[in-house]
């Protein structure tokens, strides 16, 4: 398995919290999630969504996780898929 390839074992989404995986840092929304590159390590990822609008941030988060789910079938690392934030 390539070092750049993420494996998505599970994705936890809280229906009671529409801002799950979102973090507001001084007005700008960020996506934050945790990946497990090996069974013994974890890495917290924070990426700017480039917006101050929570509705746009939710849409970009959903697009990103959709791409992440599809990645397992395409073999293209998520780092190379930037259209989720466009």
Number of C-alpha atoms within 10 A of each C-alpha: 6 7 8 12 15 20 16 15 8 8 11 8 11 10 8 7 9 12 17 16 18 21 19 15 10 7 11 15 22 24 21 15 15 12 15 14 15 11 6 6 8 11 11 9 11 14 13 16 24 15 16 15 12 19 12 15 24 20 13 21 23 14 16 20 15 12 19 22 17 14 18 15 8 10 11 16 17 19 10 8 13 10 10 17 17 8
